[in-house]
Amino acid sequence: SSGNVFQGLNNIQGSSVPSSLKFKENIESIKIEKEAFEKLNPVSFNYKKEFSSDNSKKLGLIAEEVLKLGFKEAIIFDENNEVYGIDYNFILIALLYRYIETCKELEELKRNIKT
């Protein structure tokens, strides 16, 4: 069936999104530079009272900093094209990529030590 597969996504629990191969095209492997990724600055914060009544401590990144590091794909812009938020799914996949690359580097080092 055709149509918008993202319709009704708000009814799905968690951060699930359609991810089946049948929904995708232009698939390419990614490359996330270690130097830029290592400059990501996880912070704790509270939302300003004028924006949220939830005063609990949050964890996250600062969108403007993420943008400066070159991760434009991770940035959500508002209707005025101003920085609004972060697509944390992008960050999660980037983290997975860096983890896999680090594991490969570690295995290479182990092989070099043994020889």
N, C-alpha and C positions, 0 to 999 in steps of 0.2 A: 504494500500500500504506500502511496506517496503522501506527502504532507510534511508538516513540521514535527520531526521526532523529538524536539525539545519541548513541545507543547505539554503542559501538565507536569513539568519537571519539578515544580514546587511540592508535588505530592509524594515525591520519592524521598525516603529517609537518607540522612547523611549528605555526602557530597557526590552522589552518583550522577554520572552523565552518560549518555549513550556512547559506548566505546567500541562497539563491534566493528569489525572490518567492513561490513556491509554499508556503514554510514560514512566511510572515509575515502578520500582520494588525495592525490598529491602527497603521498606519504614519503617522508625523507628522514634519514637518521639525523640526530642532532649532535651538536658539539657545544658544550658549555665550557668556556675557558676557566681553568682552575683559579687563576689570579683574580678575575672578577667575582667569581663565586665566593672566594674566601673573604672578600671585602663586604659581603652581606653582613648587616649588623642587627642581629636579633635583639629586641628590646622588650621590656615590660612597660606598661603604661596604663593610664586611665583615660577614658574618653572625657572630653570637656563636658561640663554639666549642660551647656546650651545645646549639645548634640545628642546626649543620651542620659537617661535617668539611671542607667546601670553603672554604678561606681566601682564594680569589682575590677581587680587587676587583670589585665589582658596581656597576652604575649603576641608579638608579631614583628613586622618590619615596617619601615617608613617608606611609603610609596615613592616619594620624591628621590630618596636615596637609591632605591632599586632602579628607577628610571635612569639616574646619572651613571649607574654601572653598566647601562646598555641593555637591560632586560625590558625593553619596551613591550614585548609580547605579554609580560606579566602584569602590565598596568591596565587598570580599568579607568576610562575617562568618562566624565559626565557629559551632559548635553551641550555644555559650553566648551568642550574639549579640554577641560581642566582635570588634573590628576584627582581621582576620586578614591581608588582602592587598589587592591592587589588580587590577582587570580592566584590563590595559594595552590591550586592544582598544578600550575606551571612551576611554581617553586618546588613542589613535591617531586615532580618528574625530573627537574634539574638536579635535585638532591640525589635521586636514584641514579641518574647518569654519573654524577661525580663519585658516588659510592662505588659503582661498578668500575669506573676508571681507576680509582684508588686501589681496589682489590687487584686489578691487573698489574698496577705498578708494584704492589707488594709482592705478588707472585714472581715478577721479574727480578726483584731484589733478592728474593729467596733463592731463585735459580742461580743468580750471579754469585751469591755467597757459597753455594755448594760446589761451584766449579773452580 
